[in-house]
Amino acid sequence: MVGTNYIKVGSTSNPRSRITSFQVGTPFEIVSPYLLCPSVGICHVDVERFAQGILDPHRVRGEWFNTDLPNVISAIQKSHTDMGGVIK
């Protein structure tokens, strides 16, 4: 969310719709600064869970983390490459 260190780490098949649904319930602007399309054969839900596990010390509630964007991107990319994915 813009103006905070809260970052949601999740997966969806429709990012635009998902952001819109979250925006309705929060006074902060929600943006999507990083999207990863997993390599063929890699399940986006597995990448999400692995990344959330790495970020667990920063977990606030559910899929929300109090950390910075570089830390989140690093966790997502590590999860993806550890599962055999390629970052382009």
LOKEDREN-342979 format. One record per atom (N, C-alpha, C, CB): x, y negated, z. Coordinates in steps of 0.02 Angstrom, whole numbers, padded with zeros to 5 digits, always signed. Atoms other than C-alpha are relative to their C-alpha. Glycine has a CB too. Layout:
N
XYZ ...
END
This chain:
88
+00042+00059+00000 +00000+00000+00000 +00044-00062+00000 -00048+00000+00061 -00038+00062+00004 +00064-00172-00044 -00002-00036+00067 -00028-00045-00057 -00005+00037-00063 +00124-00268+00109 +00010+00045+00061 -00062-00040+00010 -00011-00046-00056 +00152-00112+00216 +00054+00050-00021 -00066+00036+00021 -00045-00056+00016 +00273+00035+00226 -00038+00066-00005 +00056+00004+00052 +00039-00061+00005 +00130+00159+00213 -00003+00023-00072 -00072-00011+00028 +00000-00029+00067 +00146+00273+00063 -00038+00067+00004 +00073+00010-00027 +00037-00063+00004 +00025+00411+00016 +00036+00045-00050 -00074-00012-00022 -00031-00049+00044 +00105+00566-00057 -00051+00054-00013 +00067+00030+00031 +00052-00047+00017 -00023+00669-00148 +00001+00017-00074 -00068-00026+00020 +00003-00019+00070 -00069+00749-00312 -00073-00004-00023 +00028+00071-00011 +00066+00005+00031 -00215+00726-00430 +00006+00009-00075 -00033-00069+00017 +00000-00005+00073 -00263+00758-00609 -00021-00066-00032 -00047+00056-00023 +00022+00065+00025 -00331+00580-00625 +00023-00056+00047 -00077-00001-00009 -00026+00051-00046 -00219+00450-00538 -00041-00064+00003 +00070-00017-00019 +00037+00063+00000 -00320+00298-00592 -00063+00005+00041 -00017-00021-00073 +00061-00011-00037 -00482+00367-00522 +00014+00008+00075 -00038+00061-00027 -00018-00012-00070 -00398+00423-00361 +00018-00065+00035 +00059+00050+00004 -00019+00064-00029 -00322+00251-00330 -00062-00043+00011 +00051-00037-00044 +00061+00039-00007 -00489+00168-00361 -00041+00023+00060 -00042+00006-00064 +00039-00025-00057 -00574+00281-00234 +00031-00019+00067 -00007+00076-00005 -00033+00021-00062 -00443+00239-00101 -00007-00075+00010 +00074+00019-00001 +00002+00073-00006 -00450+00053-00139 -00064-00024+00033 +00006-00032-00069 +00065+00020-00029 -00634+00044-00088 +00003-00001+00076 -00054+00048-00023 +00000-00006-00072 -00594+00093+00091 +00057-00034+00036 +00000+00071+00019 -00056+00031-00033 -00442-00015+00127 +00006-00074-00019 +00065+00036-00017 -00008+00071+00015 -00407-00202+00141 +00065-00016-00037 -00003-00040+00064 -00064+00010+00033 -00233-00180+00065 -00004+00021-00073 +00056+00039+00035 -00003-00020+00070 -00196-00172-00121 +00038+00066-00005 +00033-00055-00043 -00033-00065+00010 -00153+00006-00172 +00026+00002-00072 -00049+00059+00014 -00031-00008+00066 -00032+00033-00316 +00032+00068-00004 +00052-00057-00013 -00033-00064+00010 +00049+00186-00390 +00068-00013-00031 -00042+00048-00045 -00066+00019+00027 +00234+00144-00406 +00040+00058-00029 +00040-00032+00053 -00038-00057+00025 +00289+00321-00448 -00046+00058-00015 +00054+00021+00050 +00038-00060+00020 +00208+00464-00544 +00048+00051-00029 -00056-00018-00051 -00040-00054+00028 +00287+00631-00584 -00047+00051-00031 +00045+00034+00055 +00036-00054+00034 +00217+00751-00712 +00045+00061+00004 -00019-00018-00075 -00044-00058-00008 +00287+00921-00661 +00015+00035-00066 -00032+00050+00048 -00020-00040+00058 +00380+01027-00787 -00049+00058-00008 +00072+00027+00008 +00044-00056+00015 +00283+01166-00871 +00017+00059+00047 +00007+00022-00074 -00010-00057-00044 +00259+01312-00751 +00008-00019+00074 +00060+00038-00022 -00007+00022-00070 +00276+01207-00592 -00066-00031+00022 +00060-00051+00008 +00065+00023-00026 +00119+01177-00490 +00008-00066+00038 -00031+00054+00046 -00004+00065-00032 +00093+00996-00439 -00017+00003+00074 -00047-00049-00034 +00017-00007-00071 +00016+01052-00274 +00060+00026+00039 -00061+00047+00009 -00060-00025-00033 +00175+01147-00231 +00051-00055+00009 +00031+00059-00040 -00047+00057-00005 +00282+00994-00269 -00023-00047+00056 +00004-00039-00068 +00029+00043-00051 +00165+00890-00160 +00015+00027+00070 -00075-00008-00010 -00009-00030-00067 +00175+01010-00012 +00073+00000+00021 -00027+00071+00002 -00072-00002-00014 +00364+01029-00023 +00024-00071+00018 +00040+00028-00061 -00020+00070-00014 +00389+00839-00031 -00027-00024+00067 -00024-00046-00057 +00029+00020-00064 +00271+00813+00115 +00038+00032+00058 -00074+00018+00003 -00039-00033-00052 +00372+00939+00215 +00066-00037+00013 +00015+00072-00020 -00062+00039-00007 +00532+00841+00181 -00013-00065+00037 +00031-00015-00069 +00017+00065-00029 +00445+00680+00233 -00035+00005+00067 -00043-00038-00048 +00038-00010-00061 +00362+00756+00386 +00020-00045+00060 +00006+00071+00021 -00017+00044-00056 +00464+00653+00512 -00030-00071-00006 +00075-00006+00006 +00028+00067+00011 +00384+00497+00435 -00076+00002-00006 +00029-00030-00064 +00072-00007+00009 +00206+00565+00432 -00038-00041+00052 -00021+00075+00005 +00044+00039-00044 +00074+00448+00504 -00064+00039+00012 -00015-00070-00031 +00062-00040-00004 -00083+00547+00464 -00012+00030-00069 -00060-00044+00024 +00016-00032+00064 -00127+00673+00330 +00055-00008-00051 -00065-00028-00027 -00048+00010+00055 -00041+00623+00168 +00032-00069+00002 -00035+00010-00066 -00028+00068-00007 +00012+00450+00232 +00065+00002+00040 -00050-00047+00033 -00066+00001-00030 +00194+00416+00275 +00023-00072+00009 +00051+00039-00043 -00029+00066-00013 +00282+00265+00351 +00074+00004-00016 -00012-00023+00074 -00068-00004+00024 +00441+00258+00249 +00007-00044-00061 +00021+00074-00017 -00009+00042+00059 +00515+00171+00098 -00006+00041-00065 +00068-00035+00002 +00011-00033+00064 +00486+00209-00085 +00059+00042-00024 -00016-00052-00053 -00056-00043+00022 +00664+00270-00124 +00002+00067+00037 +00066-00037+00012 +00002-00063-00039 +00647+00401+00015 -00054+00047-00028 -00013-00015+00075 +00055-00041+00027 +00480+00461-00057 +00019+00027-00068 -00065-00042-00004 -00020-00023+00067 +00546+00468-00235 +00052+00055+00005 +00027-00059-00042 -00052-00051-00010 +00698+00566-00176 -00031+00067+00021 +00051-00024+00052 +00033-00062-00024 +00586+00693-00085 -00039+00033-00056 -00047-00016+00059 +00039-00028+00055 +00473+00715-00236 +00046+00031-00052 -00045-00055-00033 -00046-00025+00050 +00618+00735-00357 +00037+00063+00025 +00050-00054-00019 -00033-00059-00029 +00708+00857-00240 -00047+00060-00002 +00023-00014+00072 +00049-00054+00001 +00549+00960-00224 -00007+00029-00070 -00068-00024+00026 +00009-00020+00070 +00527+00966-00412 +00061+00038-00026 -00014-00061-00044 -00061-00033+00027 +00708+01010-00454 +00014+00065+00038 +00060-00047+00005 -00010-00062-00038 +00719+01140-00313 -00045+00056-00025 -00012-00012+00074 +00045-00050+00029 +00573+01228-00398 +00017+00015-00072 -00073-00025+00006 -00021-00014+00068 +00665+01228-00563 -00021-00052-00051 -00025+00065-00021 +00022+00052+00046 +00593+01070-00637 +00057-00045-00021 -00055-00042+00032 -00050+00046+00028 +00688+00942-00739 -00028-00071+00005 +00018+00018-00073 +00019+00070-00003 +00681+00755-00704 +00026-00034-00062 +00028-00034+00065 -00020+00034+00062 +00681+00656-00866 +00001-00074+00010 -00047+00018-00058 
END
